[in-house]
Amino acid sequence: MDKPWLTIIGLTEDGLPGLPDASREALATADLVFGGPRHLALAGVADKGRPWPVPFDIAPVLAARGRRVVVLTSGDPFWHGAGGTLAAHLAPDEWVALPVAGVIALACARLGWRAEDAVTLGLHAAPFARLRPHLARGCRIIATLRDGAAVAALAEWLRGQGAGAARLTVMERLGGPAERIRRTRAGDIQPDDIAAPVAIAIDGADLPRGTGIGTVPGRADDDFAHQGQITKSPIRAMTLAALAPRPGALLWDIGGGSGAISVEWALAGGRAICIEPRADRLDLIRQNSASFGVGHLVTPVHGRAPDALSDLPEPDAVFIGGGGSAALFEALWPLMPPGTRLVANAVTLETESLLTALSARRGGDLIRIDIARAAPLGGMRGWQPSRPVVQWAVTA
């Protein structure tokens, strides 16, 4: 074939009338058309239509290679659509995409919002907690939802976050003759007749100051579920600064405890593998990562380093929060690619001695962190010192 065999077409709720000529021609000449039942009905493809298998699988499309095939998606095929999944399995000359205005463009056009100023999320198959890093006074969020009933569930979740004052715009079947837009607040009773597909806009202009979570590491210890096994807030902030998280970078968090370091790393834009030898703490790690909306970015692993490290993807950074041994560091060093950042904290004299020797041998920065908090002392106050922490940070 002298043209790509696969055409990925974006479709809106107005069906064929909203498609450009190129998309209509591709549909007219296609041998097979894949899509959801709603899309197939909107496009009127009759016997050529093939609904997606459940659970979703692109294998039938790939098996039709060499025939004239069309895949129908919502609006922009590469925003939470099948386009990205298909392109990852095909050569560039095998496919062409013909998008139309997607839900984000349509929503911004109805709201009068600048798309670059809004956070956009696909919550049709993700927990509401994904909103938590973005929920704050003045936020603007556009999200797709699973169905009409999800609007009331989202409003309830927002109230639980102290965001009942959030302005909500419920947008049903955008871009088609059945489009409907209604405005409400998270604290109100939500409509019970909402039609899918549905998107929602969250405007935080009226939220109280202090709503949401901070944007820098060192969140309060009480924000995490833990059993005392947590790097305390000030030390955690200094540890994350030493680790220097970057978007998409992978952290090995060795001896995860509550997973607080992994969670803060993920909130800074990275991914984390949290290695914990105690099985009872894995649920704490999962609970904390889910609560902060980064459950998809933190992977708990039950095991003890260095044995648990052998089959993991290469890290960009490694954190050892306590209990590091000479054997662990010797086994770890060959596993770290050049440029990997290693940070280790010590609270015992034995580990401090080990880090001192390693820093003399490997270089890097060795610092001692002494922190004290004001606490009652009789009828007055005095400084209550914490255990000093020795921190070694080095780049492989």
C-alpha positions in Angstrom: 0.0 0.0 0.0 1.3 3.4 -0.9 -0.5 5.1 1.9 -0.7 4.4 5.7 -3.0 1.4 6.2 -4.4 2.9 9.5 -6.3 6.2 9.9 -7.0 7.4 13.5 -10.0 9.7 13.4 -11.1 12.0 16.1 -14.9 12.3 16.4 -17.1 14.6 18.4 -20.8 14.3 19.4 -22.1 15.8 16.2 -20.8 12.7 14.3 -20.2 12.8 10.5 -21.3 16.5 10.0 -18.4 17.6 12.2 -15.7 15.7 10.3 -13.4 17.1 7.6 -13.5 15.7 4.1 -10.3 13.6 4.7 -11.9 11.8 7.6 -15.1 11.1 5.7 -13.2 9.8 2.7 -11.2 7.5 5.0 -14.4 6.1 6.5 -16.0 5.6 3.1 -13.1 3.6 1.8 -12.3 1.7 5.0 -12.5 -2.1 5.1 -12.9 -2.1 8.9 -13.7 0.6 11.5 -12.9 0.1 15.1 -14.3 2.1 18.0 -16.6 2.2 20.9 -20.3 1.4 20.3 -21.2 5.1 20.7 -18.6 6.2 18.1 -19.6 3.5 15.6 -23.2 4.7 15.9 -22.2 8.3 15.4 -20.2 7.5 12.3 -22.9 5.2 10.8 -20.4 2.6 9.6 -22.9 -0.3 9.7 -21.4 -3.7 8.9 -17.8 -2.4 8.8 -17.9 -1.5 12.5 -15.9 -3.5 15.0 -16.4 -2.6 18.7 -13.4 -2.6 21.0 -13.0 -5.8 23.0 -13.6 -5.7 26.7 -11.2 -5.3 28.4 -9.7 -2.8 25.9 -7.1 -4.4 23.5 -5.6 -3.1 20.3 -4.7 -6.6 19.1 -7.6 -6.8 16.6 -6.4 -3.6 14.9 -2.8 -4.8 14.7 -4.0 -8.1 13.3 -5.7 -6.2 10.4 -2.4 -4.7 9.2 -2.4 -4.4 5.4 -6.2 -3.7 5.1 -7.7 -0.2 5.1 -8.5 0.4 8.7 -10.0 3.3 10.6 -10.0 3.7 14.4 -12.5 6.1 15.9 -11.6 8.0 19.1 -13.0 11.0 21.0 -11.8 14.4 19.6 -8.1 14.4 20.1 -6.8 10.8 19.7 -3.7 11.6 21.7 -5.3 13.0 24.9 -6.2 9.9 26.9 -7.2 8.3 23.6 -6.2 5.2 21.7 -3.9 7.2 19.4 -0.8 7.0 21.7 -1.3 3.3 22.4 -1.5 2.5 18.7 1.4 4.7 17.7 3.7 3.0 20.2 3.2 -0.3 18.3 3.5 1.0 14.8 6.1 2.5 12.5 5.6 6.2 11.6 4.6 5.4 8.0 1.9 3.0 9.0 -0.6 5.5 10.4 -2.0 9.0 10.0 -4.2 10.9 12.6 -7.0 13.3 11.8 -8.0 15.0 15.0 -10.8 17.4 15.7 -11.4 19.7 18.7 -11.2 17.5 21.8 -13.0 17.8 25.1 -10.3 20.2 26.5 -10.5 22.6 23.5 -14.4 22.5 23.6 -14.5 23.0 27.4 -12.1 26.0 27.2 -14.2 27.4 24.4 -17.3 27.2 26.5 -15.7 28.5 29.7 -13.5 31.2 28.2 -10.5 29.7 29.9 -6.9 29.7 28.5 -6.0 26.1 28.0 -2.4 26.7 29.1 -3.6 28.0 32.5 -5.8 25.0 33.3 -4.8 21.6 34.7 -6.3 18.8 32.5 -6.9 15.3 33.9 -8.6 12.1 32.7 -10.5 10.9 35.7 -12.8 8.5 33.7 -10.5 5.7 34.8 -8.5 7.2 37.7 -9.2 8.0 41.4 -10.3 11.5 42.4 -7.2 11.7 44.6 -5.3 12.6 41.4 -6.8 16.0 41.9 -5.1 16.6 45.3 -1.8 17.9 44.1 -3.7 20.5 42.0 -6.5 21.5 44.3 -5.9 24.9 45.7 -7.4 28.4 46.0 -7.6 29.8 42.4 -7.1 26.5 40.6 -8.7 25.8 37.3 -9.1 22.1 36.5 -10.8 20.4 33.6 -11.4 16.6 34.0 -13.3 13.9 32.2 -15.4 11.6 34.4 -16.6 8.1 34.1 -20.3 8.8 33.9 -23.0 11.1 35.1 -23.1 9.6 38.6 -19.4 10.4 39.1 -20.3 14.1 39.4 -22.0 13.6 42.7 -19.2 11.4 43.9 -16.6 14.0 42.9 -18.6 16.7 44.7 -18.6 14.6 47.9 -14.8 14.0 47.6 -14.3 17.7 47.2 -16.3 18.4 50.3 -14.1 15.9 52.2 -11.1 18.0 51.1 -12.6 21.2 52.5 -13.4 22.4 48.9 -17.2 22.6 49.1 -17.0 26.2 47.8 -15.5 25.1 44.5 -17.4 26.2 41.5 -18.3 23.3 39.2 -19.3 23.5 35.5 -20.8 20.2 34.4 -20.5 19.7 30.6 -22.4 16.9 28.9 -21.9 15.6 25.4 -19.8 18.6 24.3 -19.8 19.4 20.6 -23.1 17.8 19.6 -26.8 18.6 19.4 -27.4 17.2 22.9 -24.8 19.4 24.5 -25.8 20.8 27.9 -23.8 22.9 30.4 -24.9 23.5 34.0 -23.2 25.3 36.9 -23.2 24.3 40.5 -20.9 24.1 43.6 -19.3 21.1 45.2 -21.4 21.9 48.3 -24.7 21.7 46.5 -26.9 18.7 45.7 -25.8 17.6 42.2 -28.2 16.9 39.3 -29.1 13.2 38.9 -29.8 13.3 35.1 -26.3 13.9 33.8 -25.6 12.3 30.4 -22.2 10.8 29.4 -19.7 11.6 28.0 -19.3 14.2 30.8 -16.5 16.6 31.6 -16.3 18.9 34.7 -14.5 22.1 35.3 -13.4 23.0 38.8 -12.8 26.7 39.6 -11.1 27.3 43.0 -11.5 31.1 43.0 -13.7 30.9 46.2 -11.7 28.2 48.1 -10.3 29.2 51.5 -6.7 30.2 51.8 -4.6 27.1 52.7 -6.8 24.7 50.7 -4.8 21.8 49.3 -1.2 20.6 50.0 2.0 22.5 49.7 4.1 22.5 46.6 7.5 21.9 48.2 8.8 18.8 50.1 8.6 18.6 53.8 4.8 18.2 54.2 3.6 17.8 57.7 4.3 14.4 59.3 0.6 14.1 60.4 -0.4 14.2 56.7 1.1 10.7 56.4 0.0 7.5 57.9 3.0 6.0 59.7 4.1 4.0 62.7 6.9 6.3 63.7 9.0 5.1 60.7 9.0 8.4 58.8 11.7 10.8 57.9 10.7 13.9 59.8 9.4 16.9 57.9 12.5 19.2 58.1 14.9 16.3 57.3 12.6 15.2 54.5 12.8 18.6 52.9 16.6 18.7 53.1 16.7 15.1 51.8 14.6 15.8 48.8 16.7 18.9 48.0 19.8 16.7 48.1 18.1 14.1 45.9 17.2 16.8 43.3 14.1 15.3 41.8 13.4 15.9 38.1 10.3 15.2 35.9 10.1 11.5 35.1 13.2 10.5 37.1 13.1 7.2 38.9 14.0 6.9 42.6 15.0 3.8 44.5 13.7 4.4 48.0 15.5 1.7 50.1 13.9 1.0 53.4 10.7 2.9 52.5 9.0 2.8 55.9 5.9 4.9 55.4 6.8 5.8 51.8 7.0 9.6 52.6 10.2 10.1 50.6 8.7 8.3 47.6 5.5 10.3 47.9 7.3 13.6 48.0 9.5 12.6 45.1 6.4 11.7 43.0 4.8 15.0 43.9 7.9 16.7 42.5 7.3 14.9 39.2 9.2 11.7 39.5 8.5 8.0 39.8 9.6 5.8 42.8 10.2 2.2 43.6 9.8 1.9 47.4 11.7 -1.2 48.7 10.5 -2.3 52.2 11.5 -5.5 54.0 8.5 -5.5 56.3 5.3 -6.7 54.6 3.1 -4.9 57.1 4.4 -1.5 56.0 3.6 -2.1 52.3 -0.1 -1.1 53.0 1.1 2.1 54.6 3.1 3.0 51.5 0.1 2.2 49.3 -2.2 4.2 51.6 0.0 7.3 51.5 0.7 7.2 47.8 -3.0 6.8 47.0 -4.0 9.6 49.5 -1.7 12.1 47.9 -2.8 11.1 44.3 0.5 9.5 43.3 -0.4 5.8 43.6 0.3 5.4 39.9 3.8 6.8 40.4 4.9 4.8 43.5 5.6 1.1 43.3 6.0 -0.7 46.6 8.4 -3.7 46.5 8.6 -6.2 49.3 12.2 -7.2 49.8 15.5 -6.5 51.4 18.3 -4.6 49.6 20.6 -5.5 47.9 18.8 -8.7 46.9 15.6 -6.9 45.9 17.5 -4.5 43.6 18.8 -6.9 40.9 15.7 -6.9 38.6 14.7 -3.2 39.0 15.0 -0.6 36.2 18.0 1.6 36.5 17.5 4.5 38.9 18.2 8.2 38.5 18.5 8.6 42.3 18.8 6.4 45.3 17.8 7.1 48.9 18.9 5.1 52.0 17.1 6.3 55.0 18.7 4.2 57.7 20.3 0.9 58.3 22.7 1.1 55.5 25.6 -1.4 55.7 29.0 -1.6 54.0 27.7 -4.6 52.1 24.7 -2.7 50.8 26.8 0.2 49.6 29.3 -2.1 47.9 26.6 -4.0 46.1 24.7 -0.8 45.2 27.5 1.2 43.6 27.8 -1.0 40.5 24.1 -0.9 40.0 24.0 2.9 39.6 24.6 4.3 36.1 26.9 7.3 35.9 25.1 10.4 37.0 22.9 8.7 39.6 22.4 10.7 42.7 22.8 8.8 46.0 21.7 10.3 49.4 22.0 8.4 52.6 20.9 9.5 56.1 22.4 8.2 59.3 21.2 8.5 62.9 23.4 5.9 64.6 27.1 6.3 65.4 27.9 3.1 63.4 26.2 4.3 60.2 27.7 7.8 60.7 31.1 6.2 60.8 30.3 4.3 57.6 29.1 7.4 55.8 32.2 9.3 56.9 34.5 6.6 55.5 32.5 6.4 52.2 32.6 10.1 51.7 36.4 10.0 52.1 36.6 7.3 49.5 33.9 8.4 47.0 33.7 12.1 47.6 30.4 14.0 47.7 29.0 16.2 50.4 28.8 15.2 54.1 26.7 17.3 56.4 25.4 17.0 59.9 21.8 18.3 60.6 20.9 19.3 64.1 17.3 20.5 64.6 15.5 21.6 67.8 11.9 22.6 68.4 10.5 24.9 71.0 8.7 22.9 73.7 7.2 23.6 77.1 9.8 23.7 79.9 8.0 24.3 83.2 6.1 27.4 82.9 8.2 28.6 80.0 9.6 27.1 76.8 13.0 25.6 75.8 14.6 23.9 72.9 13.9 20.2 72.5 16.7 18.8 70.3 16.0 16.0 67.8 18.6 13.2 67.1 21.2 14.7 64.8 21.3 13.3 61.3 24.4 12.9 59.2 23.7 13.0 55.5 25.9 11.9 52.7 25.1 13.0 49.1 27.1 12.0 46.1 26.8 11.5 42.3 28.0 8.3 40.8 
